[in-house]
Amino acid sequence: MPCEKGSILLHRFWQQNVLDQPWLKGEIKWPGIRQFLMILKCPLFSRMALAPPSYCFVAFPPHTKDGLVVIGKNSARPRDEVQEIVYFASATHDPGCKVECTYIEIDQVPKTNAVALSRPSWLWGAEMGANEHGVFITNEAIITKEPASETEALLGMDLVRLGLERGGTAKEALDVIVSLLEEYGQGGNYYEDGSVCHAFHTAYLIVDRKEAWVLETVGKHWAAENITEGVKCICSQLSLTTKIDAEHPELRSYAEGQGWWTADTEFNFSQVFSQADNHSDCCLAKESLEKQEGAITVEMMIDILRDKPGGICVDSESFLTTSSMVSVLPQNLSSPCIHFFTGTPDPSRSIFKPFIFVDDVKLVSKVQSPIFGSDDPVKKIPRFQEKPDRRHELYKAHEWARSVMENEQEKGEKLRRTMLDLEKQGLDAMESIITSSEVLDPSEVEDLFYDCVDTEIKFFK
């Protein structure tokens, strides 16, 4: 694998905390500078170390309005990557059959849940998504003291989808993910890049109507925290400290064996496994959310995801918020969960479109990327030798709208107002569904997401 030596050296530097030392700031010279310069020339360093964080927020009552659980997620990925929105109905499977994930094949289960996913279109799993039982899962790529495995196994995104397909509650999904992690491991390239392997460990936010679990992994080892109230944010670094509600049975002995922790000191997960001393809460906007006692709404969460000056919405030379999602999980079981997807980059220039699980959801081909089958470069060895055009119809229409907004001020502003008006109509309609005492007629929303995508494209044309 290209730059593999650079990758190993970089992790050694991280383990020794040398990237925070005075020599890097020019204050003193360091004898290994030649090796460090070799790393700087490696694409792994320039693209991996500078990747901005993806942000995900969850808010529980009493901070939210109307007793809702509100979740917001921005997916910061390589700038030219396309995310699609896909729906898979619940299904039964024959005994002994397999499921082909991004890189490896694993045993299938007898029955899988219906899922709606936002995913990079080249892989099997998902960046974020929800299932028919009101479970939401997303993941964050993280770097720890232990180098992530480049050996192809399950990606963190694969485990997001597997957790949704197999878990009926947040706790069940947690158990699914850690058991698969133990059996198959995690590893492989997180980006559609044939020049170098970008490997990461993974953190997850797993939420249902009653509770959330923050799960953070280091190889097959893991720790998890349970949350039932307040506001929580996860981003691309370890966040768990001393409050650990579930963990791998060998987590502490492994840390001790590596020389990262001694049993006579308090076990702080972030301090033990983070690559440097800086393992503080990186989550911007959390404090402002915590001040909104009883007032956090879907609209507020969307506004936070659109915050470009504050860094929540990423728009850099190499990375972009390629898709966003907001989910509303009413604690009242008679009310449906509602999930809002953009399916397009940059939430400040995208429309959040509602989706509700019902039996006859209409598939939306206009937000699904082309399928290349066995000719897909991700399926061929060596992988990613070519990069096909994965843009779907909505993505192409959005490119035109983005160009108008950037280059034609008056026309672009008018178009943006039209987009926001369309979004507002959808938000108002969804609020009326959640607050209504009447039982939702499934036939009224089976075309909901389809119609929203179709209308958005027509506005762009």
C-alpha positions as CSV (number, residue, x, y, z in Angstrom):
1,M,0.0,0.0,0.0
2,P,1.5,3.4,-1.0
3,C,2.9,5.4,2.0
4,E,2.4,2.5,4.4
5,K,5.8,3.3,6.0
6,G,4.7,6.9,6.4
7,S,1.5,5.7,8.0
8,I,3.3,3.6,10.6
9,L,5.7,6.4,11.4
10,L,3.0,9.0,11.7
11,H,1.2,6.8,14.3
12,R,4.4,6.5,16.2
13,F,4.8,10.2,16.3
14,W,1.2,10.5,17.5
15,Q,1.8,7.9,20.2
16,Q,4.8,9.9,21.4
17,N,2.9,13.2,21.2
18,V,5.7,14.6,19.1
19,L,3.3,16.5,16.8
20,D,2.6,18.8,19.8
21,Q,6.3,19.3,20.7
22,P,8.4,22.5,20.4
23,W,10.4,21.1,17.5
24,L,7.3,21.3,15.2
25,K,6.9,25.0,16.0
26,G,10.5,25.7,15.0
27,E,11.7,26.2,18.6
28,I,14.2,23.3,18.6
29,K,15.5,20.8,16.1
30,W,14.5,17.2,16.3
31,P,16.9,14.4,15.2
32,G,14.2,12.6,13.2
33,I,13.3,15.4,10.9
34,R,14.3,13.5,7.8
35,Q,11.7,10.9,8.6
36,F,9.1,13.5,9.4
37,L,9.7,15.3,6.0
38,M,9.1,11.9,4.3
39,I,5.7,11.8,6.0
40,L,4.8,15.3,5.0
41,K,5.3,14.2,1.3
42,C,2.9,11.3,1.9
43,P,-0.7,12.0,0.8
44,L,-1.9,10.2,4.0
45,F,-0.6,13.0,6.2
46,S,-1.8,15.9,4.1
47,R,-5.3,14.4,3.5
48,M,-5.9,12.4,6.6
49,A,-4.5,14.6,9.4
50,L,-6.3,17.7,8.0
51,A,-9.7,16.2,7.6
52,P,-12.2,18.4,9.4
53,P,-14.6,16.9,11.9
54,S,-18.1,15.8,11.2
55,Y,-20.6,17.0,13.8
56,C,-23.6,15.2,15.2
57,F,-25.9,16.5,18.0
58,V,-28.7,14.8,19.9
59,A,-31.0,16.6,22.3
60,F,-33.5,15.0,24.7
61,P,-36.3,16.5,26.8
62,P,-36.4,18.8,28.7
63,H,-34.1,20.7,26.4
64,T,-36.4,20.0,23.4
65,K,-39.8,21.4,22.5
66,D,-42.9,19.1,22.7
67,G,-41.1,16.2,24.3
68,L,-39.1,15.2,21.1
69,V,-35.7,13.7,20.7
70,V,-34.0,15.8,18.0
71,I,-30.8,14.6,16.2
72,G,-28.7,16.5,13.6
73,K,-25.7,15.2,11.6
74,N,-23.4,16.7,9.1
75,S,-21.2,14.4,7.1
76,A,-17.8,15.9,6.2
77,R,-16.3,13.8,3.4
78,P,-14.0,14.3,0.4
79,R,-15.3,17.2,-1.6
80,D,-16.1,15.4,-4.9
81,E,-17.8,12.4,-3.2
82,V,-21.5,11.9,-3.9
83,Q,-24.0,10.7,-1.3
84,E,-27.2,9.1,-2.2
85,I,-30.4,8.4,-0.3
86,V,-31.6,4.8,-0.4
87,Y,-34.4,2.9,1.1
88,F,-34.5,-0.9,1.7
89,A,-37.7,-2.6,2.7
90,S,-37.7,-5.2,5.5
91,A,-36.9,-8.6,4.2
92,T,-36.6,-12.3,5.2
93,H,-33.5,-14.3,4.3
94,D,-32.9,-18.0,3.8
95,P,-30.8,-19.9,6.4
96,G,-27.1,-19.9,5.6
97,C,-27.2,-17.0,3.2
98,K,-24.6,-14.3,3.1
99,V,-24.6,-10.5,2.8
100,E,-21.9,-8.7,0.8
101,C,-20.7,-5.6,2.6
102,T,-18.3,-3.1,1.1
103,Y,-15.2,-5.3,1.3
104,I,-16.2,-8.6,2.9
105,E,-19.0,-11.1,3.0
106,I,-20.7,-12.0,6.4
107,D,-23.5,-14.2,7.6
108,Q,-27.0,-12.8,7.0
109,V,-29.7,-12.8,9.7
110,P,-33.2,-14.3,9.2
111,K,-34.9,-10.9,9.0
112,T,-33.8,-7.4,8.4
113,N,-35.5,-4.1,9.2
114,A,-36.6,-1.5,6.7
115,V,-33.9,1.3,6.6
116,A,-33.4,4.7,5.0
117,L,-29.8,5.6,4.5
118,S,-27.6,8.5,3.4
119,R,-24.4,6.9,2.1
120,P,-21.4,7.6,0.0
121,S,-22.6,6.0,-3.2
122,W,-19.6,3.7,-3.7
123,L,-20.0,1.7,-0.5
124,W,-22.5,-0.7,1.0
125,G,-23.0,0.8,4.4
126,A,-24.1,4.3,5.4
127,E,-22.8,7.5,7.0
128,M,-26.1,7.9,8.8
129,G,-29.6,6.5,8.6
130,A,-32.7,5.3,10.5
131,N,-34.9,2.2,10.6
132,E,-38.6,1.5,10.8
133,H,-38.4,1.1,14.6
134,G,-37.3,4.6,15.2
135,V,-33.6,3.9,15.6
136,F,-31.0,6.4,14.3
137,I,-27.3,5.6,13.9
138,T,-24.4,7.6,12.6
139,N,-20.6,7.2,12.7
140,E,-17.5,9.3,13.0
141,A,-14.0,8.4,11.8
142,I,-11.5,8.8,14.7
143,I,-7.7,8.4,15.1
144,T,-6.3,6.9,18.3
145,K,-2.9,5.8,19.7
146,E,-3.4,2.4,18.0
147,P,-3.0,2.5,14.2
148,A,-6.3,1.6,12.4
149,S,-6.1,-1.5,10.3
150,E,-5.7,-1.2,6.5
151,T,-6.7,-4.9,6.2
152,E,-10.2,-5.0,4.6
153,A,-12.9,-5.9,7.1
154,L,-16.1,-4.1,8.0
155,L,-16.1,-0.4,7.6
156,G,-17.7,1.8,10.3
157,M,-20.3,2.7,7.7
158,D,-21.1,-1.0,7.2
159,L,-21.7,-1.3,10.9
160,V,-24.1,1.6,10.8
161,R,-26.3,-0.2,8.3
162,L,-25.9,-3.5,10.0
163,G,-27.0,-2.0,13.3
164,L,-30.0,-0.4,11.7
165,E,-31.0,-3.6,9.8
166,R,-30.7,-5.9,12.8
167,G,-31.5,-3.7,15.9
168,G,-35.0,-2.8,17.0
169,T,-33.8,-0.5,19.8
170,A,-30.7,1.6,20.4
171,K,-29.4,-1.0,22.8
172,E,-30.0,-3.9,20.4
173,A,-28.2,-2.0,17.7
174,L,-25.3,-1.4,20.0
175,D,-25.1,-5.1,20.8
176,V,-25.2,-5.9,17.1
177,I,-22.3,-3.6,16.3
178,V,-20.0,-4.7,19.0
179,S,-20.7,-8.4,18.3
180,L,-19.9,-8.0,14.6
181,L,-16.8,-5.9,15.5
182,E,-15.6,-8.8,17.7
183,E,-16.3,-11.4,15.0
184,Y,-15.1,-9.6,11.8
185,G,-13.1,-6.6,12.9
186,Q,-12.9,-3.2,11.3
187,G,-10.6,-2.0,8.6
188,G,-10.0,-0.9,5.0
189,N,-10.1,2.3,3.0
190,Y,-12.7,4.9,4.1
191,Y,-12.3,6.9,0.9
192,E,-12.6,6.1,-2.8
193,D,-8.9,6.6,-3.3
194,G,-6.6,4.2,-5.1
195,S,-3.4,6.0,-4.2
196,V,-3.4,5.5,-0.5
197,C,-5.4,3.7,2.2
198,H,-7.3,6.1,4.7
199,A,-8.0,3.8,7.6
200,F,-9.8,4.9,10.8
201,H,-11.3,3.6,14.0
202,T,-15.0,4.6,14.5
203,A,-17.3,6.3,17.0
204,Y,-21.1,5.9,16.8
205,L,-24.2,7.7,18.0
206,I,-27.1,5.3,18.4
207,V,-30.4,6.8,19.3
208,D,-34.1,5.7,19.8
209,R,-37.1,7.4,21.4
210,K,-35.9,6.7,24.9
211,E,-32.2,6.8,25.0
212,A,-28.9,7.2,23.2
213,W,-25.6,5.3,23.3
214,V,-22.2,6.8,22.4
215,L,-20.0,4.0,21.3
216,E,-16.3,4.5,20.7
217,T,-14.0,1.8,19.3
218,V,-10.3,1.1,19.1
219,G,-9.9,-2.0,16.9
220,K,-12.1,-4.6,18.5
221,H,-12.1,-2.9,21.9
222,W,-14.8,-0.4,22.8
223,A,-16.6,1.6,25.5
224,A,-20.1,3.1,25.5
225,E,-22.0,5.7,27.5
226,N,-25.8,5.8,28.0
227,I,-27.6,9.1,27.7
228,T,-31.3,9.7,28.5
229,E,-31.5,13.5,28.9
230,G,-29.8,16.8,28.0
231,V,-27.6,17.5,24.9
232,K,-24.7,15.4,23.6
233,C,-22.4,16.1,20.7
234,I,-19.9,13.7,19.0
235,C,-17.3,14.7,16.4
236,S,-14.1,13.2,15.1
237,Q,-12.3,12.5,18.3
238,L,-12.8,10.4,21.4
239,S,-15.2,11.9,23.9
240,L,-15.9,9.3,26.6
241,T,-14.1,9.9,29.9
242,T,-14.8,8.1,33.2
243,K,-18.6,7.6,32.7
244,I,-18.6,4.2,31.0
245,D,-21.8,2.2,31.1
246,A,-20.7,-0.8,28.9
247,E,-17.3,-1.9,27.7
248,H,-15.4,-4.7,26.1
249,P,-14.5,-7.2,28.7
250,E,-10.7,-6.9,28.0
251,L,-10.7,-3.2,27.4
252,R,-8.7,-2.2,30.5
253,S,-6.3,-5.2,30.5
254,Y,-5.5,-4.4,26.9
255,A,-4.8,-0.7,27.7
256,E,-2.6,-1.9,30.6
257,G,-0.8,-4.3,28.4
258,Q,0.0,-1.5,25.9
259,G,1.5,0.6,28.7
260,W,-1.2,3.3,28.3
261,W,-2.8,2.9,31.7
262,T,-2.1,1.5,35.1
263,A,-4.7,-0.1,37.3
264,D,-3.9,2.2,40.3
265,T,-5.2,5.3,38.4
266,E,-8.7,6.2,37.3
267,F,-9.7,4.8,33.9
268,N,-10.4,7.7,31.5
269,F,-11.1,6.4,28.1
270,S,-10.2,9.5,26.1
271,Q,-7.0,10.0,28.1
272,V,-6.0,6.4,27.7
273,F,-6.6,6.0,24.0
274,S,-6.3,9.5,22.5
275,Q,-3.1,10.2,20.5
276,A,-2.3,13.4,22.3
277,D,-3.1,15.3,25.5
278,N,-5.8,17.3,23.7
279,H,-8.9,15.3,24.1
280,S,-11.3,18.0,25.2
281,D,-14.9,18.3,24.0
282,C,-14.5,19.6,20.4
283,C,-18.2,20.1,19.8
284,L,-19.0,23.6,18.7
285,A,-22.6,24.8,19.3
286,K,-23.2,22.4,22.2
287,E,-23.2,25.1,24.8
288,S,-25.8,27.2,22.9
289,L,-28.0,24.1,22.6
290,E,-27.7,23.4,26.3
291,K,-29.0,27.0,27.0
292,Q,-32.2,26.3,25.0
293,E,-34.2,24.8,27.8
294,G,-37.4,23.3,26.3
295,A,-36.9,25.2,23.0
296,I,-34.8,23.0,20.7
297,T,-36.7,22.3,17.5
298,V,-36.0,20.8,14.1
299,E,-35.5,24.3,12.6
300,M,-33.0,25.1,15.3
301,M,-31.0,21.9,14.6
302,I,-31.1,22.7,10.8
303,D,-29.8,26.2,11.5
304,I,-26.9,24.7,13.5
305,L,-26.0,22.3,10.7
306,R,-25.9,25.3,8.3
307,D,-23.4,27.2,10.4
308,K,-20.5,27.7,8.0
309,P,-18.7,30.5,9.9
310,G,-18.6,28.4,13.0
311,G,-17.2,25.4,11.3
312,I,-20.2,23.1,11.7
313,C,-20.8,23.2,8.0
314,V,-17.5,22.3,6.3
315,D,-16.5,23.9,3.0
316,S,-12.8,23.6,2.5
317,E,-10.5,22.9,-0.5
318,S,-10.5,19.2,0.0
319,F,-13.6,18.5,2.2
320,L,-17.2,19.4,2.2
321,T,-20.4,18.6,4.1
322,T,-21.6,16.2,1.4
323,S,-24.9,15.4,3.0
324,S,-26.9,16.2,6.2
325,M,-29.7,14.6,8.1
326,V,-32.1,15.6,10.9
327,S,-34.3,13.1,12.7
328,V,-37.2,13.7,15.1
329,L,-38.2,10.9,17.4
330,P,-41.3,11.6,19.4
331,Q,-41.3,9.9,22.8
332,N,-45.1,9.4,22.3
333,L,-45.2,6.1,20.5
334,S,-48.4,7.0,18.6
335,S,-46.5,9.7,16.7
336,P,-44.3,8.7,13.7
337,C,-40.6,9.4,13.6
338,I,-39.7,11.8,10.8
339,H,-36.3,12.0,9.1
340,F,-35.1,14.9,7.0
341,F,-32.4,14.2,4.3
342,T,-30.6,16.7,2.0
343,G,-29.0,14.2,-0.4
344,T,-26.9,17.1,-1.6
345,P,-23.7,18.9,-0.4
346,D,-23.6,22.0,1.8
347,P,-26.8,22.2,4.0
348,S,-26.7,26.0,3.7
349,R,-27.6,25.6,0.0
350,S,-29.7,22.4,0.3
351,I,-33.3,21.5,1.2
352,F,-34.0,19.2,4.1
353,K,-36.7,16.8,2.8
354,P,-39.0,14.7,5.1
355,F,-39.2,10.9,5.0
356,I,-41.6,8.7,7.1
357,F,-41.5,4.9,7.3
358,V,-44.7,3.3,5.9
359,D,-45.2,0.0,4.2
360,D,-45.4,1.2,0.6
361,V,-42.6,3.8,0.4
362,K,-42.1,5.0,-3.1
363,L,-38.5,4.5,-4.2
364,V,-36.7,7.7,-5.4
365,S,-34.4,6.9,-8.3
366,K,-33.6,10.6,-8.8
367,V,-31.5,10.6,-5.6
368,Q,-29.8,7.3,-6.2
369,S,-26.5,7.0,-8.0
370,P,-25.9,4.8,-11.1
371,I,-25.2,1.2,-10.5
372,F,-22.1,-0.3,-12.2
373,G,-22.3,-3.8,-10.9
374,S,-19.2,-6.0,-11.3
375,D,-17.6,-3.2,-13.4
376,D,-17.5,-0.8,-10.4
377,P,-13.9,0.0,-9.5
378,V,-14.6,-0.7,-5.9
379,K,-15.3,-4.3,-6.8
380,K,-12.1,-4.8,-8.8
381,I,-8.7,-5.6,-7.3
382,P,-6.7,-3.4,-7.0
383,R,-9.5,-1.1,-6.1
384,F,-10.3,2.4,-7.1
385,Q,-8.2,2.5,-10.2
386,E,-10.9,4.6,-11.8
387,K,-13.5,7.0,-10.5
388,P,-16.8,6.8,-12.3
389,D,-19.4,9.5,-12.5
390,R,-21.6,8.7,-9.5
391,R,-23.8,11.8,-9.6
392,H,-27.5,11.3,-9.4
393,E,-30.2,13.5,-10.9
394,L,-30.8,15.6,-7.8
395,Y,-27.0,16.1,-7.4
396,K,-26.7,17.4,-10.9
397,A,-29.6,19.7,-10.5
398,H,-28.1,21.0,-7.3
399,E,-24.8,21.7,-9.0
400,W,-26.6,24.0,-11.3
401,A,-28.4,25.7,-8.4
402,R,-25.1,26.1,-6.6
403,S,-23.5,27.7,-9.6
404,V,-26.4,30.2,-9.9
405,M,-26.1,31.1,-6.2
406,E,-22.3,31.7,-6.5
407,N,-22.3,33.6,-9.8
408,E,-25.7,35.4,-10.2
409,Q,-26.4,37.2,-7.0
410,E,-30.0,38.4,-7.6
411,K,-31.1,35.2,-9.3
412,G,-29.3,33.1,-6.8
413,E,-30.9,34.8,-3.8
414,K,-34.3,34.4,-5.3
415,L,-33.6,30.7,-5.9
416,R,-32.4,30.3,-2.3
417,R,-35.6,31.9,-0.9
418,T,-37.7,29.6,-3.1
419,M,-35.8,26.6,-1.7
420,L,-36.2,27.7,1.9
421,D,-39.9,28.4,1.3
422,L,-40.3,24.9,0.0
423,E,-38.5,23.5,3.0
424,K,-40.6,25.6,5.4
425,Q,-43.8,24.1,4.0
426,G,-42.4,20.6,4.6
427,L,-41.4,21.4,8.1
428,D,-44.8,22.9,9.0
429,A,-46.6,19.9,7.5
430,M,-44.4,17.5,9.5
431,E,-45.0,19.5,12.7
432,S,-48.7,19.2,12.2
433,I,-48.3,15.4,11.9
434,I,-46.3,15.1,15.1
435,T,-48.7,17.3,17.1
436,S,-51.9,15.8,15.7
437,S,-54.0,13.5,17.9
438,E,-55.2,11.6,14.8
439,V,-53.6,8.4,13.6
440,L,-51.5,9.0,10.5
441,D,-52.9,7.5,7.3
442,P,-49.9,5.8,5.6
443,S,-51.2,6.4,2.1
444,E,-50.8,10.1,2.7
445,V,-47.0,9.9,3.1
446,E,-45.9,7.0,1.1
447,D,-44.9,9.4,-1.8
448,L,-43.7,12.1,0.6
449,F,-40.0,12.0,0.0
450,Y,-40.4,11.2,-3.7
451,D,-42.6,14.3,-4.2
452,C,-40.2,16.5,-2.3
453,V,-37.3,15.5,-4.5
454,D,-39.3,15.8,-7.6
455,T,-40.5,19.3,-6.7
456,E,-37.0,20.4,-5.8
457,I,-35.6,19.3,-9.2
458,K,-38.4,21.1,-11.0
459,F,-37.5,24.4,-9.1
460,F,-33.9,24.0,-10.2
461,K,-35.0,23.6,-13.8
